[in-house]
Amino acid sequence: MTARIEGIVARLHGLHPRLIDLSLDRLCALLAKLGHPERRLPPIVHVAGTNGKGSVCAFLRAMAEAAGGRVHVYTSPHLVRFNERIRIAGELVSDDALAAALEHIEEVNAGAPITVFEVITAVAFHLFAATPAHLCVLEVGLGGRGDATNVIERPAACAITSISLDHRELLGDTLPLIAAEKAGIMKPGVPVAIGAQPPEVLDVLLAAAGRVGAPVLLRDRDWQVPAHPRPSLPGAFQLDNAGIAVAALRASGVPMDVSGIAAAEWPARLQRLQGRLAALLPPDWELWLDGGHNPGAGEALAEHLRAWSDRPVHLVIGMKQSKDAGEFLRPLIPLAATLWAVAEPGQHDARPVEAIIEASGGVARPGPDVAGALAALPRARSARVLICGSLYLAGEVLKLDAKSLA
């Protein structure tokens, strides 16, 4: 962030005692003062879920753009630059445009209590409403029912990705409770594409859709995972995400070209790194990065590691303090040749290295940072290295690798 943007965000943090407060009243009041920009947007696809939201957003954008469309996209969190959260008609918002919009919304809000995420959401709507486009993709920040993006009254379609245990302190400590929060984005008459889910989650989602009158597009009943083209994002779980995106975008009526699936880009989702960090490893090694950080992501990554059985896999793990490190690591530990616990300087709310080692049952070794872990890896044979556990760690790793950002 530029100093100008940092100053605005710092002031905004003082307007509400909590970083997260799942309520729509404050944002609705601000949007009314702004003349309701959220009502002047192109057709919207609203995306909720625990894992895969960002990937679905990437597929939606890629397919609409492959058909010649202009696409607005709002996602969170950012990895390296704050601007990553807002893409206007295909281009990341510029520093000047973002700063000007933040200042305008700050002035209109006039010091009223509001969270920073609510302000950023208002900024996105304000910017999107000022630029013509064919599609607007909105990713839920947290949950669904009380998330700031849920002020949208009638999207063209909704999508719900894989649901797992995450943010239990805010959404509930069971899968059905979390599913009920995610289902809060469903609207009467608005089709909702639902991917593969545990039975107890699917029961909640279908019941919620029935109550509000939302037509359901269900995997293996109403749509199948696409056989062609092959998704550009690696991992078998991306087939589900691509299928959700195809079903939702088709239901929205927005022109699409499924060939876009093969061109989608989304950083830190099983992304191969080939920059400065990769250069610390032997030439025949591979270095990969994934932002997965909850139990569901651990299971999905474990499935992918089983397909990497041709050579050893070393895991480098850094996590946020509030995440369930033990459950994330449980399916991964048996598949790792070695496990390294890290915490990067600048990594937001990083779990201490010692706490990750404890969560691993003493299996992990101290990095203590990524470069240190890469330097200490046994080099007896060619191997793969996967850095994972946190999107905040992923952002720091992308900065370190540098050339991967080109």
ZIVEN-V187924 format. One record per run of one state. SS is the DSSP state (~ for helix, > for strand, _ for the rest). FROM is the first residue (numbers start at 1). TO is the last residue. If there is no record, write none. Layout:
SS	FROM	TO
SS	FROM	TO
This chain:
_	1	2
~	3	13
_	14	24
~	25	33
_	34	36
~	37	39
_	40	43
>	44	48
_	49	50
>	51	51
_	52	52
~	53	66
_	67	70
>	71	74
_	75	81
~	82	85
>	86	88
_	89	90
>	91	92
_	93	94
~	95	109
_	110	115
~	116	129
_	130	134
>	135	139
_	140	147
~	148	151
_	152	156
>	157	160
_	161	161
>	162	162
_	163	167
~	168	171
_	172	174
~	175	185
_	186	191
>	192	194
_	195	198
~	199	212
_	213	215
>	216	219
_	220	222
>	223	223
_	224	236
~	237	252
_	253	257
~	258	262
_	263	270
>	271	273
_	274	277
~	278	280
_	281	285
>	286	289
_	290	294
~	295	306
_	307	311
>	312	317
_	318	319
>	320	320
_	321	324
~	325	333
_	334	337
>	338	341
_	342	349
>	350	350
_	351	352
~	353	359
_	360	364
>	365	366
_	367	369
~	370	376
_	377	382
>	383	388
_	389	390
~	391	401
_	402	402
~	403	405
_	406	406
